[in-house]
């Protein structure tokens, strides 16, 4: 049975809004544009710490640019409850180890799933250590990301670490479109590939194919 994770989130938020207590959320973010709508949406219900842990990003200059944009967005975005920032360590070898043997898998397959889990696992570990009420990731806002798999991983990590995973499919309710609007409003840098060297190479091949077709 296909689950509607957005509906599950809405039911949870409806209950939460009636409580006097404002829970804390440890939010893994893949980039500023994807986090824009998620922060606008969830900061009305949670005190959020944005956790920027993305060892998959290549090259290092791209990583540094995305970190800077994430921090700038947090400084400039108006939110109901406070949003803070926590940087993860940038060790690309962690990503290459996690996806070893999956290098040739097309974008959106098992290599991406391993990358989801690498980043979400670190978020769950730190959410547990920091005593947060919930953890989740911005990844499900992308139309190219598998929301069912993301939530499956989140629920597995919830069982392992004992910290609640917040269900999500942030692309729903025009979340992805809203992120585009907010990106323009705040002048955010929007990359044209997911982040890793494999997605960069795949994107390059797609562009070359388009150019070739136009010349035919």
SVG drawing of the C-alpha trace seen along z (x, -y; Angstrom):
<svg xmlns="http://www.w3.org/2000/svg" viewBox="-5 -38 44 42">
<polyline fill="none" stroke="black" stroke-width="0.4" points="0.0,0.0 1.3,-3.4 1.6,-5.7 0.9,-9.4 3.8,-10.8 2.6,-14.3 -0.8,-13.4 1.0,-11.6 3.1,-14.8 0.0,-17.0 -1.7,-14.8 1.3,-15.0 1.6,-18.8 -2.1,-19.2 -1.7,-17.5 1.6,-19.3 0.1,-22.7 -2.3,-22.1 0.5,-21.5 2.2,-24.3 5.6,-22.5 7.6,-23.4 9.6,-20.3 13.1,-20.4 14.0,-19.1 17.4,-18.1 17.1,-18.7 19.6,-17.3 19.8,-19.6 21.2,-18.8 21.3,-22.4 19.9,-25.9 17.3,-25.8 15.8,-22.5 15.8,-23.7 14.1,-27.0 10.5,-25.7 11.1,-23.1 12.3,-25.8 9.5,-28.1 7.0,-25.3 8.3,-23.5 9.6,-26.5 6.0,-27.3 6.0,-24.0 9.6,-23.3 12.8,-24.8 15.1,-23.6 18.8,-22.9 19.9,-22.6 22.6,-20.0 24.7,-20.3 26.4,-17.0 27.1,-16.1 30.4,-14.4 29.1,-13.3 29.5,-16.8 32.2,-17.2 34.4,-19.2 35.4,-20.9 34.7,-24.4 31.1,-23.3 30.8,-22.1 32.0,-25.4 29.7,-27.4 26.7,-25.3 27.6,-25.7 27.9,-29.4 24.5,-29.6 22.9,-27.5 24.2,-29.7 23.1,-32.9 19.6,-31.6 19.3,-30.8 20.5,-34.4 18.0,-36.0 14.9,-33.8 12.2,-35.0 10.9,-32.2 8.4,-31.9 10.7,-29.8 14.5,-30.0 16.7,-28.2 20.3,-27.4 23.1,-25.8 25.4,-22.9 28.1,-22.0 29.0,-18.4 32.6,-17.3 33.5,-17.1 35.2,-13.8 34.5,-12.7 36.1,-9.3 33.0,-8.5 30.8,-8.8 33.1,-6.8 33.3,-4.0 29.5,-4.0 28.9,-3.6 31.7,-1.3 30.7,1.2 27.7,-1.0 29.6,-3.6 28.0,-2.5 24.4,-2.5 22.3,-5.2 21.2,-8.2 18.2,-7.5 19.1,-3.9 21.0,-1.9 23.9,-4.3 21.7,-7.2 19.9,-5.1 23.3,-4.3 24.0,-8.1 20.7,-8.9 21.4,-6.5 24.9,-7.7 23.7,-11.3 20.5,-10.4 22.4,-8.0 24.7,-10.7 21.8,-13.0 20.0,-10.3 23.2,-9.7 23.6,-13.4 19.9,-13.9 20.0,-11.1 23.2,-12.5 21.7,-16.0 18.4,-15.0 16.3,-16.2 12.7,-15.3 12.8,-14.5 15.1,-14.2 14.4,-14.2 16.0,-15.4 15.1,-17.9 15.9,-15.3 12.2,-14.4 11.5,-17.8 13.2,-16.9 11.1,-15.3 14.2,-13.2 14.4,-11.7 12.6,-8.5 10.4,-9.7 9.3,-6.2 12.9,-5.0 13.9,-8.1 11.1,-7.4 11.9,-3.7 15.5,-4.6 14.2,-7.2 12.0,-4.7 14.8,-2.1 17.1,-4.6 14.3,-5.6 14.2,-2.0 18.0,-1.8 18.6,-5.1 15.3,-5.7 14.8,-9.2 11.6,-9.9 11.8,-10.3 9.5,-13.0 7.7,-11.6 8.0,-13.8 7.4,-14.1 8.1,-17.8 7.5,-18.0 3.8,-17.6 1.5,-20.6 3.6,-22.5 6.6,-22.3 9.1,-22.0 7.6,-24.9 7.6,-27.0 11.3,-26.3 12.0,-27.6 10.1,-30.8 12.0,-31.2 15.3,-30.5 14.6,-33.4 13.5,-35.7 16.7,-35.1 18.9,-34.9 20.1,-31.4 22.6,-29.5 20.9,-26.5 23.2,-23.8 22.4,-21.8 23.5,-18.4 22.8,-16.6 26.2,-16.9 28.4,-13.8 31.0,-13.3 28.7,-10.6 25.7,-12.8 27.9,-15.6 29.2,-13.2 25.6,-12.0 24.4,-15.6 27.3,-16.4 26.4,-13.5 22.8,-14.7 23.8,-18.2 26.1,-16.8 23.3,-14.6 20.9,-17.6 23.5,-19.6 24.1,-16.6 20.3,-16.3 20.0,-20.0 22.7,-19.8 21.0,-16.9"/>
</svg>
